Amino acid sequence: MNKILIVEDSLPIIQLHSFLVKKAGFEPVTATTFEELKNLKVALNEFFCAIIDYSLPDAPDGEAIHYLLENKVPGIVMTGMLDDDIRDKMLKLPIIDYITKESKQAYNYLHNLILRLQKNERVKVLVVDDSQSALSFLRRLLVRHNYKVLTANSGSKALEQLKANPDIKLVITDKEMPNMNGLELCNEIRAIHNKDEISIIGISGADNPSLTAKFIKNGANDFLKKPFCPEEFYCRVQQNIEYIENIETITRQANTDFLTALYNRRYFFESLAHLVKSKENQTLAMLDIDFFKSINDNYGHEVGDVVLKEVSSLLAKHFSEQLVARLGGEEFSVHFGSMPIDEAEDLLEDLRLELAAMSINANGQNVSCTISIGLTCGVFASLDQLINRADELLYEAKDTGRNRIVANQ
């Protein structure tokens, strides 16, 4: 579903909405009247969502909204006349959101909302409550915003879900549950996951002003008192998920090389230090692009950067299950864990042959390059010794003609 329906009678707003929809990667389809909308009925299942004007010339009281919801098209309502009565009506409907047209931030908010709805299809949220009706209610709210929703009716079941789904980003838990209440569940989760890994929102219908502090002191990020306004619920959910995503982005940027998107030297060394101390066999390759300085000298650094990115993409493709890093310049490393050296050598040979046969198109220039590889396997006293041994073999590969693997156990 790569289309978004725009139901709007103002041409300037249609143009603006169409621009935002295209910017978000969707194809806009428009209807300027309720009658035009009804003519699209056979195609309504093709739409990711609809942006709906509350008042149309032939449907002044939100009839288009009801029509689309009845036909199971998720709707974002845009209105220029949001009084308290209309707001209350909107909040009672299963719409995605409503936005006032007069707001200076309205169109930026709309664009971000569409992008968020796309992202949410990959975001897992766990809802924990011993009440089936409460679980169903929260699930409906979250599904409306495209979240992947998991449920658990007890604290122990919630912990099982977390173990089975380590990519859960948010847990929403009720306070009042038998055997393990929401506060106890927060403690159990925080013993496994810190606040940078999973957010927790506590909820309760109890009239206890201290519950907010209790939840936060026991590891929750946030608290909502039931009954809550759906608007506030969505804002709290989104803020808590975006917090986790921002931490992930910062961590990824700190651990990856900006140019190639491979892991960087710091992450590589930190990841391997404890493995070497395990006193188990470690298989490691050091790789270096042959005559890379000549590529930069002959074609320029922009072409050199393209070559680095192409080689990195090839490494990521061939070694998706291994730790691959750019250590600096044109030097890379692949850690194979305890894989036997002959198996690692076969994988590296496939890479070497594919790269040698490639022609890299960079800024209109066709550039060929090869790679030399040093490969070692064994038990080493330190990470430095492991890397130094692979480096020695790499230099041997360079000294004996390049475009080859030199392996030694």
N, C-alpha and C positions, 0 to 999 in steps of 0.2 A: 504494500500500500504506500506508494510514493506520491500520492496526491493529497492536497488539502483543499477543501471546499471553502470558498469565501462567499458568504451571503451578505450582501451590502448594496445599498442603492446610491451611494456617493462615489462618483468616479475617482476623485482624488484619493479617497481612502482605499478604494479597490486597488489603485495603482501602488499605494504605499504597502498595503497588505501583500500584494503580489510580489513586490520587491523583497519583503521580509521572508516570505514563503520560499522563494527561489534561493535566497541567501542561506536558508536552513537546509537546502538540498531537496526541496519538494517541488512538484508541479502544481501551480495554482489553477483551480477551476472556479468560475464565478457564476453566481446567480444574483440578479438585481431585484427580483420580486419573488413573492411566495409562489406565484404560478410557475415561474421558471424553475424554482427549487423542486416543485412537485414533478416537473417534467424530467428531472434527473433521478427519479426514484429507482429505476433499474440499475443505476450505477452507484448507488449510495454505499454499497459494501466495499467499494474501491478506495474509500477515503480514510486516511490516517486519523483525521479529525476535521472539524469544521470551525471556522471563525464566523460567528453569527451576530449580525446587528439585531438588537432587541426590537427595534421598530422599523418595519418596512411599509411602503405605501399601501399595500394590500394585506398587511398583517401587523397592525400597530401595537398589539399587546403581547408580543412574544410568541405568537403562534408558530413561527418558523422554528423556534427553539424546541417546543414540544414535539413538533413533527419530526425533527431530526433525532431527538432522544427516543421517540417511539420506534424509529427505524434503526436504532442502535449505532448512531453516529456520535462519537464523543464531541462535545461542543465547548468552545471558548466563547463566552458572550461579551460582545462589545456594546457599550451603551453610552449615550451622551446625556441621559436623564436619570441618573441613579439616585432616587430619593429612598427614604427608609423602607417604604412599602415594596418598591421594586427589588431592593436589596434582600429583603426578607423572602420574597418570592424566589429569587435566584438561589438563595442558600438552601431552600427546600427541594431544589431540583438536583438531579445527579449530573450536573455539569462539571467540566474540568475546572473552570475558573470564570470569573467575570472581571472586566477591565473597563474603567471609565475613559472615554475618548479624550476628555479634556485634560487629563493628567499629562504632564510633560514627559513622564517616564513610561507612558502607556505602551508605546510601540517598541521601545527597548525591552520592556517587560514581556511583551507578547513574543518577540523574537527569542528571548532567553527561555520562555516557557516552552516553546516548540522544541528547542534544542534539549531542554530538560526532559521532556516527554520521550524523546528518542533515547537519551541516556538511560532513563529509568527502566527500559526494557531489559537492561543488563544488571540492574541493581536488586539484590535480594534483601528483603525485610522479613524479620521473624516477629510474629505477634504471639504473645503468651497470655492466656487467660483461661480460667477454668469454666467460664460461661460461654456456651456455644453461640448464644445470640450476640455477645460482645465480640467474639472472634469474627463472626460473620459480618458484623457492622464495620469493624476496622478493616477487614479484608476488602470489603466493597469500596471503602474510601481510598485505599491504597491502589487497588486495581484500576480505579478511575484515572489515576495518574501513571498508569503503566508499570508500576513496580511489580517485581516477581515476589509474590507473597508466600511465605511458609508459616504454618501455625503449629502451636503446641498448647495442650491443655493443662500442663503442669511444668514445674521447674525442671524436673528430671528429664522430661521429654524435650524441653528447650535445650538442655545441655547436649542431648543426643543429636538434635538438629544442627547445633553449632559444630559438633564434631564431624558430622556428615557433610556440612556445607561451610567450609572455612572462609568462603568469600562473602558471607553475610556481612552487610555494612551497618545494619541498624537492628536493634532489638527493642520492641515496645512491650513492656510488661506491666500487668496489673499488680497492685499491691496485695489485695486480698485473695490468696490461694492457699489451699490446704497443703500440708507436708513441707512445702518450701514456698514461703511468700516472696513477693517481688523484691524486697530488700535483700533477702538471703540469696536470691538468684543473682542480683547485681554483684554481690560478694563473690559468688562462685564464678561468674563470668570474668570478673576482674583478676581473679587468680590465674586465669589463662590468657586473657586478652587485655591489653592496656587501652587507654582512651584514644590513642592514635590508630587503633586497629578496628574497633567496633564502637559505635555510639549506642547509648541506652537512653530511652525515654521511659520514665515511670509514669503510670497513670493510676488514679484512684478516685472513687466517688465518696470516700470518707471525708467528713467535715473536720479535718485536722490540719491546722495551719503549719504545723511543724513537718509535714510530710515532704515538702519540697527540699528542706535542708537534710532530712533523713536520707532521702533517695540520693542526693548529690554526695553526701558524706559516705554513702555505701557504694559509690562508684558510678552512679548515673550521670549523664550529661545534662539531663533536662527533666522537667516534670509537667504534667498536664492534669488538671482536676476535671473529673467528669461531673456533669456533661460539658463538653467543650465545643467551641465553634469550629466547624470544618475548616474555615479560613485559617484560624490559628493553628489547627492540627497540621495542615499542609505546610505552613510556614516553618513550624518547628521541625517537621520531618525533613524538609528540604535543607534547612540550615545545618542540621546534624549530619546529613549525608554529605553535603558539600564540605563540611569540616574534614571528614575522613578523606574525601577525594582530594582536597587541597594538601593534606599531609602526604598522601600517596604521590601527588605531583611533585612536591618539594623533595621527597625521598628519591623519586625517580630521577629528578634533575641532579641531585647530589651524587647519585650512583652511576650515572651514565655519561658517556662522552657526547658532547653537544653535536659534533659533526656527524658521527656515524651511528649514534643511538645504541652502540654496544656498551656493555659495562665498562667503567673507567678503571684506572690503575688502583685507586684507593679501595674501591669495592672489591676488586679482585684479590688484593692482598688481605683485606679483612676477612673475606669469605674463606680463604684457603689456610689461614694461619692455624686454626684449630684442627683442620683435617690432617695436616702434616704431623701435629703433635699426637695423633691417634696411633702412630707407629704402624699404619697399614700401608700397603703398596699404593703409590700415587703415580698416575700416568699424566704427563704434561707435555704439551708441544709449544714451542716458540716459533713464530712465523714472521717473516720479513719480506716485504715486496722488493723484488730485485731492481736495482738501478732506479730507485724512485726519485733520487735527486735529479737524474737526467730528465725524467718526465716533467718535473717542475721547471727545470732550466729550459727545456725545449718547447714546452707548451704553455707554461705559466701555472701559477698556484691554483687558479680556478679549476683548471683541468685536473691538476693533482688532487684537489678535493673531491672531484667527481670519481676519480679512480679509487680513492680511499673509501668512498661511500659504496661503490659497486663491489669492491672486495669485501667490505663489511657485510653487505647484503648476502653475498655468497656464503660467507662464514656462518651467518645466522641461519641460512637455509640448510646447510650441511650439518650444523651442530646445534640443532634446536633443543636437544636434550642435554647438552653440555654447557659448562660455564665458559663463555667467550668474552674476551675483553680486548680493548685497544689500550696498550700500555704506554703509547706515546709515538708520535711521528707515524712511520709506516710499520711499526712493530705490533704484533698481536700475540695473544696466547689462548690456547684451548686446554681446559682441564677436563680429563676424562674419568676422574675418580679412580676406581680400582680396575678399570677395564684392561684386559690383557693388551700388551703392547702391539701384538700383531693385528688385532681387531682395530685399534686406533690408527695404525699405519694404513690399513685398507681404506678407512674413512678419509684420512688425509690425502691419500693418493687420488681418490675420486675428486676431491676439491682441487688438487694441483692440476690434474688433467683438464678439468672443466675451465679453470681460469686460463690456462695456457692456450686453450682453443678459442677463447672469447675475444671479441673486438668491442672495446668500450667506446661508445659515442659520447664525447664530451665537448660541448660548445662547437659542434661541427667537425671536430677532430676525431678520427678513429685511432684509438690507442690500445696497444696490446701490452700485457705485462705478465710476469711470472712471479712465483713465490718460492722462497727457500724455507725449509722446515727442519727444526731440530726436535727430536722426540725422545723422551726418557721415561723410564718406569722403575720404581724401587721404593725402598724405605729410606727416608732422609731425616737427618737430625733437625733440620730447620727448613722453612720455606725458602730462604735465600739459597741454601744448598741445592734444593730442587730446581729452582729457576736457573741458577748458575750452570748446573749440569745441562739443562735443555739449551741454554745459551751457547755453551761450548759446542754442542752438536750442531746448532744453527750456524755458527761460524765455520764449522767444518763443511757444512753444505755449501756455504758461500765460497770457501776456498777451493772446493773441488768442482766448481763449474756452475753453481746456482741451479734453480728450477729442479730441485730434488729434495728428498727426505733423507736425513741421516738419523738412524734410530739406534739406541743402545740401551741395554738393560743394566 
